[in-house]
Structures are given as C-alpha cells and as structure tokens.
Amino acid sequence: MKEFLRAIVWFVVTAAIAKKICGADLATTQLLTAEGTVEIMRAQSSQWNPAKSGEALQINDRLRTGKKSRATLRLFDSSIVRLSESSTFQLAVPNAGPGKPLLDIKAGSLYFFSREKPNDVRFKTPTISGALRGTEVAVLVAENGGTEVAVLDGHVHLAGTAAELDLASGERAETIDGRDLKKAPLINTQNVIQWVLYYPAV
C-alpha cells in the first residue's frame, strides 16, 4: 500500500510539472522526467545517448529506460505517457497518410493518461495495433511481443492479425501472437497502477 501511494504522489507531481512548463510547443512530444538510465536515439542516428528532461522527441526518435528507471513524456496532444523500467518506445510515422504520430511500444510497459478524452491516439506493439479513446490505459509488452492492454477509464479499439476487439472501462485483453485476442474483466485496478507506476528503489 505504501508503494502504491508513493506511485500516485509521484504521478500527481509529474502532471503538475507538465502543467507548469511555459513556452513549450504543445504540438511536440517532450520528455518531462528521466529517472535512472534513460536514453534517446535520434531518427538519423544509430547511437543511444543519455536523455535529459526538457528534450523534444521528433518523428522516428526512440526512447528507452534501463532497469530501475522510468521516464515521463508529454505527448503532442498534451496527454501524459509514463514508461516503466526496461521499456523501449518510438514516436513513429502514422501508418496511412498525415495525422498524429504513432506510439510504437516495442518492449516494456506504458501508462497513458489524459485529463480530456483524446481523439484516437494510435499505438502499436509487435503483435497488435490500437486506438486509445480512453483517458487512462496501461499497455504491457513482453519480450516475446505478447501484449496486454488494460483500460482503467475510457475505450480502446484493438486490431490483431486475425481479429479486432473493443475494450471499455474495467476491461483488459491479452494476446501472444496477435491472432487470438482474449477479453477479460479487470479485477484489480490498484495492481495495474502499481505495475506501471512503481519500481523498486535503487
């Protein structure tokens, strides 16, 4: 319980930091916090370099966190994304035509939060793609590409290689290879929040 409360306090503080940033272009994606080992690879580079709070991410830039590390991003639509330890994320080109950048979650866990209902923020993992229409969603990508999506509030549309699925608040889905999407109730919301917001102290 203590770890859960600490995670919630941390996220509230992070949201306050995002709100206080002045003069930032809200059309860009910005790294708000970097704790532990957080590295960035620019689109035209093949080298990982230490990432610093305040840096902007451009299309095709990658961000990754090491063990016992985490990062917080403010997206192009002012939503907040939290990357937990051992996660890799890329701001990718949309699949078809102009539009908002695609959130490419290559590994690890991501927590998405928005104070306002977003307008189809799209994401993909190695096995599925989806549209975030909710204000609070968690995504976990395993080493083998298997994906779990939990909707704490709002709606998410998922598409695998052979099936599509809609999730509402309090529902979760998982797939190993993208062919078999399974929906289930979200039993313990607190555990989901701990899963993406808390990591052991160094």
C-alpha positions as CSV (number, residue, x, y, z in Angstrom):
1,M,0.0,0.0,0.0
2,K,2.9,2.4,0.8
3,E,4.4,1.8,-2.6
4,F,1.0,2.4,-4.3
5,L,0.6,5.7,-2.5
6,R,4.1,6.8,-3.4
7,A,3.5,6.0,-7.0
8,I,0.3,8.1,-7.0
9,V,2.1,11.0,-5.4
10,W,4.8,10.8,-8.0
11,F,2.4,10.8,-10.9
12,V,0.5,13.8,-9.5
13,V,3.8,15.7,-9.2
14,T,4.7,14.8,-12.7
15,A,1.4,16.1,-14.0
16,A,1.9,19.4,-12.2
17,I,5.4,19.7,-13.8
18,A,3.8,19.3,-17.2
19,K,1.2,22.0,-16.5
20,K,3.9,24.5,-15.4
21,I,6.1,24.2,-18.4
22,C,5.9,27.5,-20.2
23,G,6.6,28.4,-23.8
24,A,6.6,24.8,-24.9
25,D,5.1,23.9,-28.3
26,L,2.1,21.7,-27.5
27,A,2.4,20.1,-30.9
28,T,5.6,18.4,-29.9
29,T,6.4,15.5,-27.6
30,Q,8.6,16.4,-24.7
31,L,10.5,14.4,-22.1
32,L,9.3,15.7,-18.7
33,T,11.2,13.5,-16.3
34,A,14.1,11.0,-16.6
35,E,15.0,8.8,-13.6
36,G,17.8,6.3,-13.7
37,T,19.1,5.3,-17.1
38,V,17.0,6.9,-19.8
39,E,18.5,7.1,-23.3
40,I,17.4,8.5,-26.7
41,M,18.3,7.5,-30.2
42,R,17.6,10.2,-32.8
43,A,16.0,9.3,-36.1
44,Q,19.2,9.8,-38.2
45,S,21.4,8.1,-35.7
46,S,22.3,4.5,-34.6
47,Q,23.7,5.5,-31.2
48,W,22.0,5.8,-27.9
49,N,22.7,8.9,-25.8
50,P,21.7,10.0,-22.3
51,A,18.3,11.7,-22.4
52,K,17.6,14.9,-20.5
53,S,14.4,16.3,-19.1
54,G,13.0,19.0,-21.4
55,E,14.2,17.4,-24.6
56,A,11.8,17.2,-27.5
57,L,11.2,14.0,-29.4
58,Q,10.7,14.1,-33.2
59,I,9.3,11.6,-35.6
60,N,11.2,8.3,-35.5
61,D,13.2,9.2,-32.4
62,R,13.4,6.3,-29.9
63,L,13.5,6.4,-26.1
64,R,14.4,3.6,-23.7
65,T,14.7,3.0,-20.0
66,G,17.1,0.7,-18.2
67,K,16.4,-1.4,-15.1
68,K,15.0,0.5,-12.1
69,S,14.5,3.5,-14.4
70,R,11.5,5.4,-15.7
71,A,10.5,8.3,-17.9
72,T,7.6,10.6,-18.4
73,L,6.6,12.2,-21.7
74,R,4.0,14.9,-22.6
75,L,2.6,14.0,-26.0
76,F,1.7,16.1,-28.9
77,D,-1.9,16.4,-27.6
78,S,-0.8,17.2,-24.0
79,S,-1.6,13.7,-22.8
80,I,1.0,12.1,-20.4
81,V,2.8,8.9,-21.0
82,R,4.8,7.1,-18.4
83,L,7.4,4.5,-19.4
84,S,8.4,2.0,-16.7
85,E,11.7,0.2,-16.4
86,S,13.2,-1.8,-19.3
87,S,10.9,-0.2,-21.9
88,T,11.5,1.0,-25.5
89,F,9.3,3.5,-27.2
90,Q,9.3,5.2,-30.6
91,L,7.4,8.1,-32.0
92,A,6.6,6.7,-35.4
93,V,5.1,7.9,-38.7
94,P,1.3,7.2,-39.0
95,N,0.5,4.0,-41.0
96,A,-1.6,5.8,-43.6
97,G,-1.3,9.4,-44.7
98,P,-1.0,12.5,-42.5
99,G,-2.0,12.5,-38.9
100,K,-0.8,12.3,-35.3
101,P,2.4,10.3,-34.7
102,L,2.0,6.7,-33.8
103,L,3.1,5.4,-30.4
104,D,5.3,2.4,-31.2
105,I,5.7,0.4,-27.9
106,K,8.5,-2.1,-28.7
107,A,9.0,-3.5,-25.2
108,G,8.1,-2.9,-21.6
109,S,5.2,-1.1,-20.1
110,L,3.4,2.2,-20.8
111,Y,0.8,4.1,-18.9
112,F,-1.3,6.7,-20.8
113,F,-3.2,9.4,-19.0
114,S,-5.2,12.4,-20.3
115,R,-7.4,14.8,-18.4
116,E,-9.5,15.2,-21.6
117,K,-10.8,12.4,-23.8
118,P,-8.2,12.0,-26.6
119,N,-9.2,11.8,-30.2
120,D,-7.8,8.5,-31.4
121,V,-4.2,8.4,-30.2
122,R,-2.9,5.4,-32.1
123,F,-0.4,2.9,-30.9
124,K,1.2,-0.4,-31.9
125,T,3.2,-3.3,-30.4
126,P,5.0,-6.2,-32.1
127,T,1.7,-8.1,-32.2
128,I,-1.3,-5.7,-32.3
129,S,-2.3,-2.1,-33.1
130,G,-4.9,0.1,-31.4
131,A,-6.6,3.4,-30.9
132,L,-6.7,5.0,-27.5
133,R,-10.1,6.6,-26.9
134,G,-9.8,6.4,-23.1
135,T,-8.2,8.7,-20.6
136,E,-6.4,6.0,-18.6
137,V,-4.8,3.0,-20.3
138,A,-1.9,0.7,-19.5
139,V,0.0,-1.4,-22.1
140,L,2.5,-4.2,-21.3
141,V,4.7,-5.7,-24.0
142,A,6.6,-8.9,-23.1
143,E,10.0,-9.9,-24.5
144,N,8.3,-12.3,-27.0
145,G,6.0,-9.5,-28.2
146,G,2.9,-10.7,-26.3
147,T,0.8,-7.8,-25.3
148,E,-1.7,-7.0,-22.5
149,V,-3.9,-3.9,-22.5
150,A,-5.9,-2.7,-19.5
151,V,-8.4,0.1,-19.7
152,L,-8.9,1.9,-16.4
153,D,-11.1,4.6,-18.0
154,G,-12.4,5.1,-21.5
155,H,-12.3,2.9,-24.6
156,V,-9.7,1.2,-26.7
157,H,-10.0,-0.4,-30.1
158,L,-7.5,-3.3,-30.8
159,A,-6.6,-5.0,-34.0
160,G,-4.6,-8.2,-34.3
161,T,-3.6,-10.2,-37.4
162,A,-6.9,-12.1,-37.4
163,A,-9.3,-10.3,-35.0
164,E,-10.5,-7.0,-33.7
165,L,-11.7,-6.1,-30.2
166,D,-13.2,-3.2,-28.4
167,L,-12.4,-2.6,-24.7
168,A,-14.4,-0.4,-22.3
169,S,-13.5,0.8,-18.8
170,G,-12.7,-2.0,-16.4
171,E,-11.7,-4.5,-19.2
172,R,-8.4,-6.0,-20.3
173,A,-7.2,-8.0,-23.3
174,E,-4.1,-10.1,-24.0
175,T,-2.6,-11.8,-26.9
176,I,0.6,-13.8,-27.5
177,D,0.9,-13.6,-31.3
178,G,-1.9,-11.2,-32.4
179,R,-4.1,-13.9,-33.7
180,D,-6.1,-14.7,-30.6
181,L,-7.3,-11.6,-28.7
182,K,-8.8,-12.5,-25.4
183,K,-11.0,-10.1,-23.3
184,A,-11.4,-10.4,-19.6
185,P,-12.6,-8.2,-16.7
186,L,-10.0,-6.0,-15.0
187,I,-10.1,-7.5,-11.5
188,N,-7.7,-5.3,-9.6
189,T,-7.1,-1.7,-10.8
190,Q,-4.7,-0.9,-8.0
191,N,-2.4,-3.7,-9.1
192,V,-2.4,-2.3,-12.7
193,I,-1.4,1.1,-11.5
194,Q,1.3,-0.3,-9.3
195,W,2.5,-2.4,-12.2
196,V,3.2,0.7,-14.4
197,L,4.0,3.4,-11.8
198,Y,6.1,1.8,-9.2
199,Y,9.6,0.3,-9.4
200,P,11.9,-0.9,-6.6
201,A,14.2,1.7,-5.1
202,V,17.8,1.6,-6.3
